[in-house]
């Protein structure tokens, strides 16, 4: 056996990320992500086929793809916070004592929670404006609030997930 393969055997395999015990299983976000990306792939593939075979395209696919990517981003945000895989400045977040790390984690989670509460409130105003003014989408001509209504829906999901993370963090600190 070569030295390289022996060294590779000494390196432990990365352990899977722990999935916290939540009231609503995190599989909800996982399945929603899988369904969204699958639908996105099918729509894009259909558009490619139509363009290749007819030199035309489905006008609605770009609009629908943007909508699905927004949904995927919101669902991914919720999942990342529950799994604590969100972006952090590790030099600050992982530095110092364990108590300091936990305090910083609580402070950053409160800040993120406040941001998403504000985002949800503002997106509700956006939906109300879209509904009030009756705007339609350029490609399909459907009411634009059909797309924007999902921002507050998933905003609430993210707020609830982050609030759950915050509750678990506070229990850890006390």
Long-range contacts (C-beta under 8 A, 24 or more apart in sequence): 17-83, 17-85, 18-83, 19-82, 19-83, 20-82, 20-83, 20-84, 20-165, 20-168, 22-82, 22-161, 22-164, 23-164, 26-79, 26-82, 26-83, 29-75, 29-76, 29-78, 29-79, 29-82, 30-79, 32-71, 32-75, 33-72, 33-75, 33-76, 33-79, 36-68, 36-71, 36-72, 36-75, 37-68, 37-72, 39-68, 40-65, 40-68, 40-69, 40-72, 43-68, 59-139, 59-140, 60-139, 60-140, 62-139, 63-137, 63-138, 63-139, 63-140, 67-147, 67-150, 70-147, 70-150, 70-151, 71-150, 71-154, 74-150, 74-151, 74-154, 74-155, 74-157, 74-158, 75-154, 75-157, 77-158, 78-154, 78-157, 78-158, 78-161, 81-112, 81-158, 81-161, 81-162, 81-165, 82-161, 82-164, 82-165, 84-165, 86-112, 99-173, 102-169, 102-172, 102-173, 103-173, 105-169, 106-166, 106-169, 106-170, 106-173, 109-162, 109-165, 109-166, 109-169, 110-166, 112-162, 113-159, 113-162, 113-163, 113-166, 116-155, 116-158, 116-159, 116-162, 117-159, 119-151, 119-155, 120-151, 120-152, 120-155, 120-156, 120-158, 120-159, 123-148, 123-151, 123-152, 123-155, 124-152, 126-151, 127-151, 127-152
